Amino acid sequence: MIRIGETEFALDDPIVLIGLGLATLVLILLVTAARGAGRSARAVEPLARQMNALNQRVSGLSDGQERLAGGLTHVSEAQAHSQTAMLQLMEQRLAEVQEKMGESLTGSARRTAKSLGELQERLMVIDQAQANITKLSGDVLSLQDILSNKQTRGAFGEIQLRDIVGKALPADSFTMQATLSNGRRADCLVHLPNPPGPIVIDAKFPLEAYEALRRAKSPEEMVRAQGQMRISLRRHIRDISDKYIIEGETADGALMFLPSEAVYAELHANYAEIVREGFAAKVWIVSPTTCMATLNTMRAILKDARMREQAGAIRKELHLLFADVERLGARVANLDRHFGQASKDIEEIKISADKAGKRARRLDNFDFEEVAREGEERLPLTEPGE
């Protein structure tokens, strides 16, 4: 056990043994160094001179290092200043870019808002158009339901015919649902003068055959529908000719009104022989367009007939107008004569007034005594023609 100060160390402790061994080794090295120091003293002098030269170089390097440190400090300051300026420039540029981006984003937001507003308006228009299309689809379905029923289809044709006739002719020139002497009821009877006389317009066209023709898909169905179409057309033409052409009561012809331009075009395109048979039977086939043109011609005929009916009254009125004009001419002549006499009298009055004025001026220029003496010697003042 070894005690050093207040600390005790055991000799069998490995750490203490290692420490003692190291201390012994250091002591041996110091003794060896002391013995070699005497021998190497002589060899140290050249080394000292080299160390002095080395110290001078180190001093030079120290001075160079100080100058280098000063240069590096200046470079560092310049670099710091440059970095500061660069940072300021970058911040300025960044602020400008940020401002431009803000303006661009604001403009884009406005344009986007405007575009969205226009898009919303267009969507509203589209929604309205969609609503109109939906309503139109419902109307088309309603029209299809109407045309699928024979009675409602006939009423639809009559309503369309009434509208066309009401726009083309005066109200007193036609009668809807007129009853003829044979007990038949015409859809419309136009009261034309003789000739040609009252003419009937029928609006009960059979559309069943036409609908079957439209629905036909195979050639056999097409041929069958075309045959049924010809049979229906011939039957309807014959019925119109037998029912609505009455000698001495109606015109020698009648009109078959088709409520559809498509049916009229189909008839003239593929059933020309049926149209010729209608001409032979004096049954004229008309569509809404051609019916309006025919009714305009009838209106001209009615206007001409009414002009002829009023020809006598017009002639009488013209005779009275001529008498009034002659009487007016005589009265104008009398008035002209009176104006001439009045003009002559006015001229004579102006002459007398001029003479009276002249004498008044003479009287104003002379003395009354001289005028009195001269008046006794002169002739009377009256002149011929006064």
Secondary structure, DSSP 8 states (H G I E B T S, - for coil): -EEETTEEE-TT-HHHHHHHHHHHHHHHHHHHHHHHHHHHHHHHHHHHHHHHHHHHHHHHHHHHHHHHHHHHHHHHHHHHHHHHHHHHHHHHHHHHHHHHHHHHHHHHHHHHHHHHHHHHHHHHHHHHHHHHHHHHHHHHHHHHHHHHSHHHHHHHHHHHHHHHHHHHS-GGGEEEEEE-TTS-EEEEEE---TTT--EEEE-----HHHHHHHH--SHHHHHHHHHHHHHHHHHHHHHHHHHH--TTTS-S-EEEE-S-HHHHHHHHHH-HHHHHHHHHTTEEEE-HHHHHHHHHHHHHHHHHHHHHHTHHHHHHHHHHHHHHHHHHHHHHHHHHHHHHHHHHHHHHHHHHHHHHHHHHHHHHHS-HHHHHHHHHHS--S--TT-
